[in-house]
Amino acid sequence: MTDPTGRDARLRRIEVGRRLAARYDQLRPDELAAGQDWSIDQMQTGLFLGTYSEAGIRRVLEHYGLVELLAERGIERFEVEIDTSDPFLHVLRLREDDGDPVFLDLRARTALGRDLGLGGRLAAMECFVVEWLSVENPHADFGPDRPPLPGQRRPGLGLGPELEEVLVLAARRLGTAALVSWPQWFHNAMLYHPRWMFADPREEGRFAALVRDLASVGLPRLAWAVHLGCVTDHRGQPFAWQPGPLVLPRTRDAFRHFETPYYRATRFATRTRSGFSLDEEALERALRERGLELP
């Protein structure tokens, strides 16, 4: 199994980011709202985040090459669905045909940092908030070389870098300073990190220490170990995954939050005094109980 957090994966994220960002200016704003009903009662409510129509979303996916990548994975035709009935949380879904299971589910909004519990420089900044993102490959199954991670019903599409960069470019389009998400599962944070950082320097320090101490275990085993309570801290207490917000800073001002002497010193001190270990026997026992075999 390829390490999705290794050097090759990081290089791919960089390459994808540069390639897609180079196409940003070629996409006209009027294309994003294509097909929108511009009557007074529909002008705002029908657009995802006030910007994207269903046809516009399809145009974005075509422009950045995701339609071709989906076809390579067996998804040759798909429907785009936008739900803006909740004005404070918009929903975007992709499915192969009407009635088929959703293979991409995105729930997003914009908000000020202070309304998200962010302090410091981030408090006054407008943020692109990813409340939920689920991506599944309807044509793939788990196997010995591709075990499930906690919370997964089906394997992913292997398009993490492309989807991440599309979200970054959407944040740029909306004029937001940063992207914010709460990683429901430990492996989400592993895959996002280090481009995404925890807003709280103490949490960033603890997470860095855990990765330092246990990265050699491998992502699937470590993800399940955290989920099943088989990781303990330096005091011998089970490590509980209760994440705060992860932030991907997009502007220079947002980056400065993570460069302040307070943030850097607190992160370093927390990382230095934190330590984690894995109870291998407990993990193997818990995996057997669930019928899981991990490499």
C-alpha positions in Angstrom: 0.0 0.0 0.0 1.4 3.4 -1.0 2.0 5.7 2.0 -0.5 8.6 1.4 1.5 10.8 3.8 5.0 10.0 2.4 7.4 12.0 0.3 5.8 11.0 -3.1 2.4 12.1 -1.9 3.7 15.5 -0.7 5.4 16.0 -4.1 2.2 15.1 -5.9 0.2 17.7 -3.8 2.8 20.3 -4.8 2.6 19.4 -8.5 -1.2 19.3 -8.5 -1.4 22.6 -6.7 0.8 24.4 -9.2 -0.9 22.8 -12.2 -4.5 23.7 -11.1 -3.6 27.1 -9.8 -2.1 28.0 -13.2 -5.6 27.5 -14.7 -7.5 29.7 -12.2 -7.5 32.9 -14.3 -8.7 31.0 -17.4 -12.1 30.3 -15.7 -14.5 33.2 -16.2 -16.8 34.2 -13.3 -19.8 34.1 -15.6 -19.1 30.5 -16.3 -19.5 29.6 -12.6 -23.2 30.7 -12.5 -24.1 29.3 -15.9 -27.7 28.4 -16.3 -28.8 30.2 -13.1 -32.3 31.5 -12.9 -31.8 35.3 -12.4 -35.3 36.1 -11.3 -35.3 38.1 -8.0 -36.4 35.2 -5.8 -33.9 32.7 -7.3 -30.8 34.9 -7.8 -29.1 34.2 -4.5 -30.8 31.0 -3.2 -29.8 28.8 -6.2 -26.1 29.3 -6.1 -23.7 27.2 -4.0 -22.0 29.7 -1.7 -23.6 32.5 -3.7 -21.3 31.7 -6.6 -21.7 28.3 -8.3 -24.6 26.9 -10.2 -24.9 23.2 -11.0 -23.7 23.9 -14.5 -20.9 26.0 -13.0 -19.8 23.2 -10.8 -19.6 20.9 -13.7 -17.6 23.5 -15.6 -15.2 23.7 -12.7 -14.7 19.9 -12.7 -14.1 19.9 -16.4 -11.7 22.9 -16.3 -9.5 21.4 -13.6 -9.4 18.0 -15.2 -11.5 16.1 -12.6 -14.1 14.9 -15.1 -11.4 13.0 -17.0 -10.0 11.6 -13.7 -13.5 10.5 -12.6 -13.9 8.7 -16.0 -10.6 6.8 -15.4 -12.2 5.5 -12.2 -15.3 4.3 -14.0 -17.5 7.4 -13.4 -18.3 8.5 -16.9 -21.6 10.2 -16.3 -22.7 12.0 -13.1 -25.3 14.4 -11.8 -24.6 17.6 -9.9 -27.0 18.5 -7.1 -26.9 21.7 -5.0 -29.0 22.2 -1.9 -29.1 25.8 -0.6 -32.3 25.4 1.4 -30.3 26.1 4.6 -28.8 29.6 3.9 -26.1 29.0 6.5 -24.8 25.6 5.2 -24.8 24.7 1.5 -24.6 21.2 0.2 -23.0 19.9 -3.0 -23.5 16.2 -4.0 -22.3 14.2 -7.0 -23.9 10.9 -8.0 -23.6 8.8 -11.1 -27.4 8.8 -11.9 -30.5 10.0 -10.3 -31.1 7.7 -7.3 -27.6 6.2 -7.2 -25.6 6.6 -4.0 -23.7 9.9 -3.6 -20.0 9.6 -4.3 -19.1 13.1 -3.2 -20.8 15.0 -0.5 -19.6 18.5 0.5 -21.2 20.7 3.1 -19.6 24.2 3.3 -20.2 27.8 4.4 -18.3 31.0 5.0 -17.8 32.6 8.4 -15.7 34.9 10.4 -12.9 33.2 12.4 -14.2 34.5 15.7 -17.6 32.7 15.0 -15.6 29.5 14.6 -13.8 29.8 17.9 -10.6 31.0 16.2 -8.5 33.6 18.0 -5.5 35.8 17.3 -5.1 37.1 13.8 -7.6 34.6 12.5 -10.5 36.0 14.5 -11.4 38.8 12.1 -10.8 36.9 8.9 -13.4 35.5 6.6 -13.0 31.7 6.3 -14.1 29.0 3.9 -15.5 26.3 6.2 -15.6 22.7 5.1 -18.1 21.2 7.6 -18.2 17.8 5.9 -16.5 16.2 2.9 -17.1 12.6 2.0 -15.6 11.0 -1.1 -16.2 7.3 -2.1 -15.4 5.2 -5.2 -18.6 3.3 -6.1 -16.6 0.9 -8.3 -13.9 -0.1 -5.8 -13.8 -2.6 -2.9 -11.5 -3.0 0.0 -8.9 -5.8 -0.1 -5.7 -6.9 1.6 -3.7 -4.1 -0.1 -6.4 -1.6 0.5 -7.9 -2.0 4.0 -10.6 0.3 5.2 -9.9 3.2 7.5 -12.2 4.1 10.3 -15.5 5.5 9.1 -15.0 4.4 5.5 -17.8 2.5 3.8 -15.9 2.3 0.4 -12.4 3.2 -0.7 -11.8 6.8 -1.7 -11.3 8.0 -5.3 -7.6 8.8 -4.9 -8.2 12.4 -5.8 -7.3 14.0 -2.5 -4.8 16.5 -3.9 -7.0 17.6 -6.8 -10.1 18.1 -4.6 -8.0 19.9 -2.0 -6.7 22.3 -4.6 -10.2 22.9 -6.0 -11.3 23.9 -2.5 -8.3 26.2 -2.2 -9.2 27.9 -5.5 -12.8 28.1 -4.4 -11.7 29.9 -1.2 -9.6 32.2 -3.4 -12.7 32.9 -5.6 -14.8 33.7 -2.5 -12.1 36.0 -1.2 -11.6 34.1 2.1 -8.3 34.1 3.9 -8.2 30.5 5.0 -9.9 27.1 4.9 -11.2 25.6 8.1 -12.2 22.0 8.9 -12.7 19.7 11.8 -11.2 16.3 11.0 -13.7 13.7 12.2 -11.0 11.0 12.0 -7.4 10.9 12.9 -6.4 9.8 9.4 -8.1 12.9 7.9 -5.7 15.1 9.9 -2.7 12.9 8.8 -3.6 13.3 5.2 -4.2 17.1 5.5 -1.1 17.8 7.6 1.3 19.7 7.3 -0.4 22.0 4.8 -3.3 22.3 7.3 -2.3 23.1 10.9 -4.3 23.1 14.1 -5.3 26.6 15.1 -4.4 25.9 18.7 -0.5 25.5 19.0 -0.9 23.1 21.9 -3.0 20.8 19.7 -0.5 21.2 16.9 2.3 20.3 19.2 0.5 17.1 20.5 -0.3 16.0 17.0 3.2 16.5 15.8 4.5 14.5 18.8 2.1 11.6 18.0 3.2 11.6 14.4 6.8 11.7 15.5 6.4 8.8 17.9 4.1 6.5 15.8 4.4 7.4 12.1 6.5 4.2 11.5 3.4 2.2 12.4 1.8 3.1 9.1 -1.4 5.0 8.5 -4.0 2.2 8.5 -2.8 0.7 11.8 -2.2 4.0 13.4 -5.7 5.3 12.4 -7.3 2.2 13.9 -5.1 2.3 17.0 -6.3 5.9 17.7 -9.9 5.0 16.9 -9.9 1.9 19.1 -8.2 3.6 22.1 -4.9 1.7 21.8 -2.6 4.8 21.9 -1.6 6.1 25.3 0.2 9.4 26.2 3.2 9.8 28.4 1.1 9.6 31.5 -0.3 6.2 30.4 -3.8 7.7 29.6 -5.6 6.6 26.5 -5.4 9.2 23.7 -8.8 10.4 22.7 -9.4 12.0 19.3 -11.2 15.2 20.0 -9.9 17.6 17.4 -10.2 21.3 17.2 -10.2 23.2 13.9 -7.6 22.6 11.3 -6.6 25.6 9.2 -5.1 26.0 5.7 -4.0 29.6 5.6 -4.4 31.1 2.1 -3.2 34.7 2.6 -0.1 36.2 4.1 -2.0 37.6 7.1 -3.5 34.1 7.8 0.0 32.5 7.7 1.2 35.0 10.3 -1.1 33.4 12.9 1.2 30.3 12.8 4.4 32.4 12.7 4.0 34.4 15.9 6.5 33.8 18.7 3.7 32.6 21.0 2.4 30.0 18.5 5.8 28.7 17.6 7.1 28.5 21.2 3.9 26.9 22.5 3.9 24.3 19.7 7.5 23.4 20.3 7.1 23.2 24.1 4.1 21.0 23.8 5.7 18.7 21.2 8.8 18.3 23.4 7.0 17.3 26.6 4.4 15.1 24.8 5.0 11.4 24.1 2.9 8.6 22.8 3.0 4.8 22.6 1.0 2.0 21.0 -0.3 -1.0 22.8 0.3 -3.6 20.1 -1.5 -6.5 21.9 -4.6 -4.4 22.5 -4.7 -3.3 18.9 -4.3 -6.8 17.5 -7.1 -8.0 19.9 -9.4 -5.2 18.9 -8.7 -5.8 15.2 -9.5 -9.5 15.4 -12.8 -8.8 17.2 -13.7 -6.7 14.1 -12.4 -9.1 11.6 -9.9 -6.7 10.3 -6.5 -7.7 8.8 -4.1 -4.8 8.4 -0.6 -4.8 6.7 
